[in-house]
Amino acid sequence: MTQTTNPLVFLEALHQEIQQTDYGQQPAELYDPISYIMNLGGKRMRPLLTLMAAYLFGDNWQKALKPAVAVEVFHNFTLMHDDIMDQAPLRRGQPTVHEKWNHNIAILSGDVMLVNAYELLLDVETPYLKKVLSRFNRTAAEVCEGQQLDMNFETRWDVTEAEYIEMIKLKTSVLLGFALEMGAIIAGADDENSQLLREGGIDIGLGFQLKDDLLDVYGDPAKFGKQVGGDIIANKKTFLLIEALQQASGPLKDELIGWLRATDFDKQEKVRAVTGIYDQLGIRQLTENRINDYFTRGFANFQQVVADPARKALLLDFTEQLIERES
């Protein structure tokens, strides 16, 4: 077997595939936003995991390239529509599509991106195509379910930890799990190994999202890449806030509720005050423990995959690097 030990090999191949992908040409107003958002960068984590999963089970990982790009196109499609719903002005430091063009163009371009994703998935070899499409359809619906739950939570203050975990699992983690599962399916892996990769990916994805929640409060602004405390300022339902609301009592809970209800406040003062409440309740340590639990479960699933140890080590090392990131 030919051994590839450098993730940059996968990244370079993926970058070239994305650059040469034709999403359409005319009318330009429909297709230019797709090229724009696809070229804003990002970690390309999901498609890279697809390629690494395919590599676990054979040398011809290149046959997973177009399907891997499909995962990235679908991911960016969800971001384009999420930005509209969130009225977000920036994405990766640049104007969002609906800000640079308008809402209607962003909606329609996003729709075409979903079509593009299906077109790219048609590159999957016939024996595996139906299974991949079926799994993709279920995953795509779950992502939408997660987004709806997230919007539902905006008007609720009784969101439980279990509800929050289910929401982030659907909204963010299942796509990461699918990316790994698809790579395995394309490479001819059996159902057990494909499922282990999927479940491991979902657990790793849950850990990533909880880490994002944590970094929003306790991250280094220079490394995090966005405003620290933004979730606190916006009263965003995060794991930390949900745990604090459940655990706080007496004057401490009154103080927390007061900040959540305040409409006229100094942003930095609110961030300091709510962070102080989290500190008193031990929310940071609780969150870190839960993050480590999910990462441990994810790696345990990966370790059970029956594949060449050196190839599996490449996937484990890459995932470890992703986990250690602070942005």
Order of alpha helices (4+ residues) and beta strands (2+ residues): alpha-alpha-alpha-alpha-beta-beta-alpha-alpha-alpha-alpha-alpha-alpha-alpha-alpha-alpha-alpha-alpha-alpha-alpha
